[in-house]
Amino acid sequence: MDVPITRPSMVSYADEVDFSQLLEKLLEDRHNGFMRITSGNDEGYILFKEGKQVAAEYGRFSKSEAIEKIMSAIERNDTVIEIFDLKSSHMDYLTDVNKPFLMEPDFDINKILNELNGLNDAEPLIPEKISQTTN
């Protein structure tokens, strides 16, 4: 992915930050910029426009496959997460030059987060009451 590497506004190891809360904060702040995720020799990026994930790359993977690989990488203690801030005026250019990595318009990273955490939209199972019989 083509992104301008400058000084990050945040640097953290993955085990020091709650990734889903970080994504929520970026959305709330309507963040323009990108996240770089580095784990060993692998490196990836998520591009944010007004807080929404618009493009992703991790190694040779792109789009939602890259997000899945990133989610696996953040489970490792040695993974580094960096946040880079950009001006909103740069975002149209970056989305244009990174077209091969653009997410589907209806992409929702929360669905992937829930799937990886073992959660889904199914209703929770309610245990049946054990009937007591008197003899």
Protein Blocks (a to p, Z undefined) as FASTA:
>chain_A
ZZdddddfbdcdfklpcfklmmmmmmmnopacdddddehjbccddddeehiafbdcehjb
ghjllmmmmmmmmmpmkbccddddddfklmmmmmmmmmmmpccfklcfklmmmmmnopaf
bdcddddddddddZZ
